[in-house]
Amino acid sequence: MNAPYEPRRRAPTDAQIALAVQCRDGTRTHPFIRSTVDAAIYTCAQNFAAEQAKLFHAFPVVIGPSAMLPQAGTLMTHDGFGAPLILMRDKRGALRIFLNACRHRGTRLIDAPEPVAEPLVICPYHAWAYALDGQLKGLPRPETFPGLNKRETGLVPVPCAEAGGLIWAAPQRAATASFDLATGPLAADFDALGLAEMHLYARRTHRVRSNWKLIMDAFLESYHVQRLHQNSIAKFFEDGLTAGDTVGPHARSAVARLGGLDGVDFADWPALRRILTYAYQLFPGTVLVASPDYVNLMVLMPQAVGETLVEDFMLIPEKPQTEKAEAHWQRSWALLDGQVFGVEDFGAAEAGQRGLESGAIAELELGGLEQGIKRFHEVVAHYCGLDQAMMSGISKS
């Protein structure tokens, strides 16, 4: 019989508490402003090419939660970012990522979108065999390859890091990719949430007919919550009571749920999480939303100017032990993935893409509760070397 689940005692980070204080006190350092964003940034092929080269090929990206490959001695493949990857955990559980290509003739080694237990990866073409640490273990007729050094002929490694319960990688092997923020302040926040110990309850990939930035926009403002989500989650949240800050190019925010923060002990982490939903916009294209008792992680993988794959992961404290628990989590998954994200947020992004591609408007208006969008597009423009005025517009009083 399994022992009852007992969560580790955790505490919020100073940064998470600071956002709670801002929400409670209504801290606002500037009056409401308006700004604009040029509509062309969502439809321009040149912009999209620059974003792929300067962002998704240069920055570390989130591949998924650690819980997507939880067991030692397993592997899985991933192709969403334009490079064929194999994620491997060796017999000690250490994670490594390699290109999914044999060092002999470049043949794709394996297709495993879900974890599989394999002691070796054997090329289907000529049966070269690789261990789960990427080393070449053997090949048929080795005498026909005189001088081949097996130690130097392992799989091609991909820079990666695992921290705070997330797997980060640089699929295009960019030499400038830095994992410092992923393993530093972001990992501290995610450790506070207990992400590394959570169970992956469900995952689903959505094909959204929208520019990737329109999807990110939805998670950079709370103005839409009471309107777009009026029939789903609006009843749980205050209208526009939010706070945010930045971690390098990444953004961190908190949205107050109904009930208010007055009298809440900010050192009481469960109590704080019941009244605040924390969201992280991980640059360039990942969103993590921490609800009171579960976490949704959405990884955006742009495929074309107006098409994005979004893989949604739902992480819960432990694997359901009873039918009642299973029914509870199934309802939550259906609400978030099936309705809030899958229908409402992604549907709004697709409708927005159709409107922008029609040429109906030349620029988008951003109000005082939407300036996180402005900041995001300014960061995109900075790293892509694009026209700043085109990306962020001019502030208006």
Buried (B, 14 or more C-beta within 10 A) or exposed (E): EEEEEEEEEBEBBEBBBBBBEBBBEEEEEEEEEBBBBBBBBBBBEEBBEBBBEBBBBBBBBBBBBBBBBEEBBBBBBBBBBBBBBBBBBBEEEEBBBBBBBBBBEEBBBBEBEEBBEBEEBBBEEEEBBBBBBBEBBEBEEEEEEEEBEBEEBBBEEBBBBBBBBBBBBBBBBBEEBBBEBBBEBBBBBBBBBBBBBBBBBBBBEBEBBBBBBBBBBBBBBBBBBBEBBEEBBBEBBBBBBBBBEBBBBBBBBBBBBEEEBEEBEBEEBEBBBBBBBBBBBBBBBBBBBBBBBBBBBBBBBBEEBBBBBBBBBBBBBBEBEEEEBEEBBEEBBEEBBBBBBBEBBBBBBBEBBEBBBEEEEEBBEBBBBBBBBBBBBBBBBBBBEBEEEBBBBEEEE
